[in-house]
Amino acid sequence: MDELYATPRPRVTASMLPKYVGNNVTMVGLVDSGDIASDGNSFRLKVDDKTAVTVVMNTPLNELLEDVVEVTGTVNNQSHLQCITYRKITSTVEFSLDNYNKTVELAHSHPEYCTYK
Amino acid sequence: MFQNSGGMQDFGGDFGGGGFQVGGFGSPAVGDRQKKIRSQNIVPVTAQNVSEMIPDDSAFRLGDNDVSHVTMVGTVIHSEKSQTCTTYKIDDTTGTVIVKHWNSLDSEDDGMEGEESPVYEQGSTVRVFAQVRSFQKIVTLNALHIRPVEDLNEVTVHMLECIKFNMVSKAKKNQKPSFPNQSSNAGFSQFSSGGGFAGNQMNQPSAMNMGMNAVQTQVWQLIEGSTDPGGMSITEIRSTLKGLNLNRIKEALDFLSNEGHIYSTVDDEHFKSTS
């Protein structure tokens, strides 16, 4: 797992996935328990109101995912995320996914202020 | 302003908010003073910033800024507790940082558990306030205070704070004080009230375009950008905006001074911007 942390894993939005094929990225989104495949090998992560990204697991999920989840993984050429690790996010205050997405877009549109090498 | 954004509020809003705003970025004294006054500001950083820091005497430099205290938000990916300190490896998707948290001296007495600093487990998100230290060329952080992040929006806010710090220090460097204060203040007060962030354009003072045509906007931007205390003269404007003839420039100057955007200084030929 340590090699995962050796390189930066930029936070991305769904529209940026095609640019990061083959790279490790981090995405945050909502998971509805109905969006998990029955074999536990994949699930859909809703990253904003309109887009959902398919996340493919190496080992089947052994717990029920719901609400906000942060997934770190590799982007494959179908713009699916090959999950390396995921984290359930619990927040006492409602997490604004909208603001988060806007921030990520802002960070990417101004690479001189916030770089992911 | 930062009190409203919520990120630093728990830690005594003054320390984070006040230090950030009041101290300003110009406080590090350089050069002619004999005693080097260390910057007292807490700088929001990403893990990548930490690895980019260059040791400079007893302080550190990040880009053009002197940094001694920083704040970071990230996830604990490794924690190791020893008798004297706990070492964490904290990751924030841009990189990882080693953070050492020394045990507080109160808990050394036998039989008195006191304020044992809790060990943060792997996977938890924390906010760290720390001093920058380097050891054998590796930059690490000495944590002054660590607390768990309860509100995930804090992660978002921290990213924005880092961006803002970079923008403001770059803008100060370029000596265009009017632009970043307007845009980024407007942007952040909108953010803290929960919306309208996308409407803010950071790169152009587009708010200034209202009511002005192209000629007037060009003349206005030119005068605004001038740092000359005597103001900009008509001849300078003419030589810079070669495409405009004198009459149109004069009309634009009349319009702008009627609207109150500029005023005449040395004589009727020199103008300065009011903002």
Contacts between the chains, C-beta under 8 A, distances in Angstrom:
chain1	res1	chain2	res2	distance
A	5	B	77	6.3
A	5	B	89	7.7
A	5	B	91	5.6
A	5	B	96	5.0
A	8	B	48	6.6
A	8	B	93	6.7
A	8	B	94	5.0
A	8	B	95	5.6
A	9	B	93	4.9
A	10	B	93	6.6
A	10	B	94	7.6
A	11	B	93	5.5
A	11	B	159	8.0
A	26	B	93	4.6
A	68	B	152	6.8
A	72	B	93	7.7
A	87	B	75	7.1
A	87	B	123	5.8
A	89	B	125	7.8
A	89	B	152	5.6
A	91	B	150	7.0
A	91	B	151	5.8
A	91	B	152	3.9
A	91	B	153	7.5
A	92	B	150	4.5
A	92	B	151	5.9
A	93	B	150	7.2
A	93	B	151	4.0
A	93	B	152	7.6
A	93	B	153	6.4
A	95	B	151	7.7
A	95	B	152	4.0
A	95	B	153	6.0
A	96	B	153	5.7
A	96	B	156	7.2
A	96	B	194	7.6
A	99	B	153	6.9
A	99	B	156	5.5
A	99	B	191	7.0
A	99	B	194	7.9
A	99	B	197	6.9
A	100	B	153	7.8
A	100	B	155	7.7
A	100	B	156	4.8
A	102	B	197	5.2
A	102	B	198	6.1
A	103	B	156	4.9
A	103	B	159	5.2
A	103	B	160	5.6
A	104	B	159	7.8
A	106	B	160	7.5
A	106	B	163	6.6
A	106	B	197	8.0
A	107	B	159	6.0
A	107	B	163	6.3
A	110	B	163	6.5
A	110	B	167	7.6
A	110	B	202	7.2
A	112	B	166	7.6
A	112	B	170	7.6
A	113	B	162	7.7
A	113	B	163	4.8
A	113	B	166	3.8
A	113	B	167	5.5
A	113	B	170	7.4
A	114	B	46	7.1
A	114	B	159	7.0
A	114	B	162	6.0
A	114	B	163	5.0
A	114	B	166	6.8
A	115	B	48	6.5
A	115	B	94	7.8
A	116	B	48	7.2
A	116	B	93	7.7
A	116	B	94	5.5
A	117	B	48	6.6
